Amino acid sequence: RAALVECRVRLPEGVLPHELAALARLVGAQLPPPAAVSLWTGLASTPCGAHLSEADRRWLRLHAAVAGARPTEMARAAQAILDADSNLTPELVAHALAASMAASILSREGEAALAAFMRHREVFTRMAPEWRPVFRFLIAHAERM
């Protein structure tokens, strides 16, 4: 809130994506899609948003696209994140990769989802264990297409 709404704090580079991912887990579980989309687009359009790095704005775009279940936007935003930053933590790679794979599955492109996983599979072993069932689920759906 202090960084995105009140502009009182400027977070060090790399901190906001982790905080946004944590917020996304809560928002996705608690808010209906229209309210979630409104939250993400509202955060991106605050005066504080003008001070965010392009990397942070990419994450806001991804979360808004996921909240709205817009596969084309999800795919573009996730790919932009994965292409732009080779120093992402395994958890952030997992977050963006899961969104990319889900976008492909929603678009009925199972092969694309599997290809995305294969491009980033080396990170899979370093991800937190709670991501394993997520990727098993996504891979199973992609394989059935």
Beta strands, then each sheet from edge to edge (+ up, - down):
end
